Every structure is written in structure tokens, then in C-alpha cells.
């Protein structure tokens, strides 16, 4: 990597694109990262929320469909939940 700011910014964005949503959220809030890195993490999160699935999801029951409906951007901003199949994770 050279000292060219464009290469550095590109490398930061590529690194952020490979992170989980949880890791991105943590980076948007941590002061140990530069303001550019925090803003790039916020942009990556915003990009992911705009991505639509390529295949429609088949939902068998309307009550299930209601519970799976995505929250509005205001309701879900900065929030996440980790679900684990096994205990003690």
C-alpha cells in the first residue's frame, strides 16, 4: 500500500465491506478509529439496509409475515440482536 490517500481510503472501504453488521456498528461508535473510518462504516451500514433480496421470501402465515417485516429506519437505526442456536455463547 502506498501513502496515496485514495489507496488508503479504498483499502479502508474494502476492509469495512468484509465486516459483519455488528462489527460495523461498533466501529461507528468507537473513538479509536478515524472520523473517515467511522463515516465509511456508517455509509456501509446504510448501503446494506438499501439492498433488497433477489428472491422473494415465502412466508406461510400472515402473522409470521407481520413479525418478519423490517423495522423502519428510525426504529432500527443502530440496533441489532445476536441469536444463537446453542446456550452459553
Phi, psi and omega per residue, in radians:
X1 nan 2.346 3.124
X2 -1.582 3.074 3.116
X3 -1.434 0.069 3.141
X4 -1.130 2.141 -3.120
X5 -0.989 -0.583 3.125
X6 -1.131 -0.666 3.119
X7 -1.208 -0.678 3.139
X8 -1.156 -0.804 3.124
X9 -1.082 -0.711 3.107
X10 -1.102 -0.736 3.122
X11 -1.126 -0.689 3.095
X12 -1.084 -0.829 -3.134
X13 -1.094 -0.696 3.109
X14 -1.122 -0.719 3.115
X15 -1.108 -0.797 3.141
X16 -1.093 -0.639 -3.129
X17 -1.093 -0.442 -3.134
X18 -1.554 -0.040 -3.097
X19 -1.538 2.760 3.055
X20 -1.278 2.848 3.088
X21 -1.010 -0.731 -3.126
X22 -1.046 -0.810 3.133
X23 -1.132 -0.646 3.090
X24 -1.107 -0.767 3.133
X25 -1.049 -0.766 3.130
X26 -1.070 -0.671 -3.129
X27 -1.248 -0.488 3.103
X28 -1.234 -0.357 -3.053
X29 -1.820 -0.258 -3.035
X30 -1.540 2.317 3.111
X31 -1.417 -0.044 3.114
X32 -1.370 -0.112 3.092
X33 -1.852 2.718 3.122
X34 -1.200 2.815 3.095
X35 -1.047 -0.658 3.095
X36 -1.051 -0.807 -3.116
X37 -1.125 -0.708 3.117
X38 -1.133 -0.737 3.123
X39 -1.172 -0.713 3.112
X40 -1.106 -0.641 3.092
X41 -1.141 -0.732 3.093
X42 -1.099 -0.699 3.113
X43 -1.125 -0.710 3.113
X44 -1.115 -0.738 3.086
X45 -1.077 -0.759 3.124
X46 -1.102 -0.709 3.119
X47 -1.070 -0.730 -3.122
X48 -1.156 -0.576 -3.133
X49 -1.272 -0.359 3.123
X50 -1.519 -0.239 -3.104
X51 -1.271 2.247 3.133
X52 -1.783 2.523 3.105
X53 -1.115 2.529 -3.119
X54 -1.335 -0.440 3.129
X55 -2.019 2.374 3.072
X56 -1.159 2.534 3.138
X57 -1.489 2.260 3.100
X58 -1.512 2.083 -3.132
X59 -2.073 2.119 -3.027
X60 -1.283 -0.493 -2.998
X61 -2.233 2.374 -3.104
X62 -1.128 -0.532 3.107
X63 -1.192 -0.599 3.073
X64 -1.207 -0.721 3.125
X65 -1.025 -0.739 3.128
X66 -1.077 -0.703 -3.119
X67 -1.272 -0.382 -3.123
X68 -1.628 -0.129 -3.116
X69 -1.048 2.300 -3.132
X70 -1.105 2.516 3.086
X71 -1.213 2.703 3.062
X72 -1.133 2.851 -3.102
X73 -1.050 -0.653 3.139
X74 -1.169 -0.668 -3.123
X75 -1.244 -0.620 -3.021
X76 -1.778 0.029 -3.065
X77 -1.083 2.089 3.065
X78 1.322 0.128 -3.109
X79 -1.911 2.587 3.059
X80 -2.731 2.908 3.102
X81 -2.465 2.440 3.057
X82 -1.784 2.237 3.088
X83 -2.001 2.360 -3.121
X84 -2.194 2.464 3.126
X85 -1.259 -0.722 -3.088
X86 -1.825 2.768 3.130
X87 -1.373 2.917 3.067
X88 1.195 0.569 3.017
X89 -1.868 nan nan
